[in-house]
Amino acid sequence: MSSDFPKVGKRIAAAAGILFLLSGCTTLIDKPPDIPWHACYQTISDPHALSFRDTGIAFLQTEYGFPETPVNRVMLRFSKKTETAKNYRVGQYFSRNEIVDAEKGVFCIYVGVPPSHERFYYLLGHEIGHLLHPRRIDDPEMERFCNEFSRRLCEKENKKFNSNWENRKWVLQPKETANE
């Protein structure tokens, strides 16, 4: 009986493979260059999120001055692919901001969780902080600033502050060793 098991196992594996191929195996393709990144992700239209964004930008300017790149429009996206972009080879569930058009002051903030998630406002506040110096990417000092800015903004707006940035190794390293 034990000698039949490998044959049965191979048949099941073969049948599963055929079923997978027949079920419409998705092939990912590169995003067409004429489609902007923000068009690949779900628009956030939640009124509380939009209000928090606007309040956050005003708070940033009041507390720290005007950003190095003027901010005239900030789109919000949940970084989950839209139905149109489902077959594009693009990432999902990340948080960051993007300079869409520096001359016109257009940005897009991507948040890796939906507005209903407990970390949403923390992540959105953190990305709003990046608007002050949007070209400072992966800069530990800027990350610390954005984390603190988000904490202050969440406290001001009575939103839950749920951060795990303190656990990231490069944030905890002393300034002189942070880039090693």
Order of alpha helices (4+ residues) and beta strands (2+ residues): alpha-beta-alpha-beta-beta-beta-alpha-alpha-alpha
